[in-house]
Amino acid sequence: MSESLSQAGGSATQRFRDRYGRILEWVVGGLMVVLAVEVTFCIVFRVVGNSLVWYDEVASVLLAWLTFYGSALASVKRGHIGCPEVIEQFAPGTRRVFEIIAQVLTIAFFALLGWVGLTILPALVGESLVSLPIPMTVVQSVIPISAALILVAEVTYLIDLLGDGSRQHGPAVGPTLSDGLH
């Protein structure tokens, strides 16, 4: 992550995000390992002629979980799609206003997603996967949990924006559009 910022002092929220991001990296990495092992294990069984009936369903669930928890990690690292080139064209005061508005809208969306995810869970009580007795509430719990994880990251960025007005974004994820124009 951004070790140089943490070592140089960084804000308290940045240091929190660094630790929080490491935890999410372990969660996402663990899910990737479990998915890879499950797929490999089931391929071996299929090759020897003993296909496992639960393989496809479990792989689909693991991939969905990987996607949702990976989104939380991307949120911590500021790796979601955005248009920083457009925002950077504004004057600093206007830029800050747009960044705050964007953060509030993002927080509102994930709060709504988390709430809707929680309200759906009671309707799934008694349901389970087709091939295994795993409750659908466990499977679908990824929606409110990942929404809460994303909210934690987004609120810390909002705190930084409101606190000192500086942009406390994480490390650059990749080249920007403007990098190719020089």
N, C-alpha and C positions, 0 to 999 in steps of 0.2 A: 504494500500500500504506500502511503506517503510517509515513510520513515523519516525523511529529512525534515518534514514539517514538525513531526512529533519530537524529534531530537532537538530542533531549534526552539522548542517551547510550544508553538501552536496554541490555539484556543483550547479550552477545556472540552468544548463540543467536538473539536477536531480529534483530540486524543481519545475521546469516547468513541467516535466513529471509527477510528483506526482499530481499536480493540473489538468493537462490534462487528466490523468488517471481517476481522480474522475469525471470529466465531462463525459468521455466515459462510466464509470460505470453507471451513471445516464441515459444516452442514451440507453445503452444495457438493464438496468433494466426496463426502461420505455417500451421498445419494448417487453420484456418478459411479463410484466403485460398486455399490450394491446393484445398480442397473447393469453395469458391465458384467458382473459376476452372474447375475440372474440370466441374462441373455446368453452368455457363454455356456452356462450350465444347461440351459434348455436346448441349445443347439446340439450339444454333445448327446443329450437324450434323444433328440430327433434323429440324429445321424445313426444311432444304434437301434432305431425303430421303436422307441418308447416315448412318443411325444407326451408332454405334460399338458393337461387340459387348462391349467391356470396360467400358463406362460404369457399369452397375449394380454390378458386382462391386467396382470400384475405389472408387466412392462409398460403398459399404457398409463397406469396409475403412477408408477415411478417417474415416467417421463413428465407427467403433469406436475408432480411434486417438484421435480428438478426445475421445471420452467418457473413455477411460482416462487420457490425459494431463491432461484437464480435472479429473478426480478428484484427481490429484496436486496441481494448483493449488488446488483447493478445500480440500484437506487443509492446505496451507500457510496459507491464509487463514481456516481454521477455519470453512469454509462448508458442512460436511456437516450432515446432520440430527442434531439432538441435543435434549436436554431440559434446557437450562440453568435454566429456571424451577424445576424440581423440585430439582436439585442446590443451587441458591441458597437453598433453604428449610432446608438442614441447617446445623448449627453449623459454624464454620470448620474445626475438626479433622476432623469427619466428612466434610465437603465435600472436603477435601484427600484423604482416604483413598479416597473414591469416584472422584475425578478420577484418582488414580494407578491404581486398579484398571481404570478405563475405558481409560486410556492403554495399560496392559500388555495388556489384552485386544485392543485395536485393533492393537497391534504384533504380537501373536501371530497374529492373523488374517491380516495382510498378509505376515508372514513365511511362513505356511503357503501363502497364495496364490502368492507368489513361488516357493516351492519346488516346488509342484505345477506351476506354469507352466513351470519349468525341466525338470521330469521329463517333461513332455509333448512338448517340442521334439524330442527324438531320435526319437520315434514318427512325426514329420511329415517327417523327412528323405526327400527324393525326391518329395514331394508339391508341387504348385504350384496356383496359381489356375487356374480352368477356362479363362478367356479370355486370360490373359497368363502368360508364363513367370516369374512371381514366386514364389519359394519360400514355402511355408506357414510355414516356420520364421521367416522375416522378418515375415510377417503376424502370427503368434501371439506373436512376441517382445515385443509390447506388454504382455502380461500380467506376466511377471517384471520387465520394466523399470519399468512403472508401479508395481508393488508395491514395488520398491526405492525409487523416488522418493517414494512415500507414507511408507515407513518412515523415510526421512531426516527428513521433516517431523515425524512423530509422535515420533521419538526426541528431537528437539530440544525438543519440548514436555514430554516426560517429564523431560529434564534440568532444565528450568526448574522443574517441579513438585517434583522431588527436591532441587534446589539450595537455593532459598530459601523454598519453600512458597507463593510468590505465584502468582497465575494470570497467565500470560504469553500470554493469548490474543490473536489478531490483531484487526483491526478488526471492528466489528459488521457483519454481512453484511446485515441487514435488521431490520425491527421484530420484536420478540419478542412472545409472547403477552401478557406483562404490560403492554406498551406500549398495547395496546388496552383494557386494563381500567381505566385511570386517567381 
